Amino acid sequence: MATITPTRTSGTTETRTHDDVLTSVAARRTLAGLRLATGFIFLWAFLDKTFGLGYSTPSENAWINGGAPSQGFLNSPAVVGPFQGFFQGIASPVTDVLFMLGMLGVGAAVMLGIGTRVAAVAGTAIMLMMWAAEWPLQSGSTNPLVDYHIVYALALILVAFAAGGDTWGLGRWWKSLPVVQKNRWLV
């Protein structure tokens, strides 16, 4: 599978589209489904932690009720390993805001199919930090290297490189905007 890269011809820049990368309609639709599911994971985390919908966050711990989403996690027994002190040391209202903005931004961008490169970088950074905080490289973990954090990061990267926002998303429109044409990193 080829990656989406700008190509230069006669002084112009052409962007390869989703159709150029994935020639099968079924593959494009499957990738769109993966994009929507992955985006919803991030968006759901934002919604549940903001409003305390009772799944992973009870209503009394909701962000709108004074809960501290990242502080609650960073100071929990789930954070183990050699970076435990670091992660507990950064737990603050600032990390709550950054975490929640990250969940909302990544979730919305991926679900809409816009800015998937930026969302992939941000989402991968979030997932790698959470992976390091939970430190699966210890006895008793389900898998010491590849857990759901890594799978979500890989899904984000695939969506970004394969133009996953073009099918059932706003990716084609987004890429046609003048600001995105001038700043290709926004694709």
SULWOLIN-V18403 format. One record per helix or strand of 3 or more residues. SS is the DSSP state (~ for helix, > for strand). FROM is the first residue (numbers start at 1). TO is the last residue. If there is no record, write none. Layout:
BEGIN
ss->SS from->FROM to->TO
ss->SS from->FROM to->TO
END
This chain:
BEGIN
ss->> from->6 to->9
ss->> from->12 to->15
ss->~ from->18 to->21
ss->~ from->25 to->51
ss->~ from->59 to->61
ss->~ from->63 to->65
ss->~ from->69 to->74
ss->~ from->84 to->90
ss->~ from->93 to->112
ss->~ from->116 to->134
ss->~ from->148 to->161
ss->~ from->171 to->176
ss->~ from->178 to->182
ss->~ from->184 to->186
END
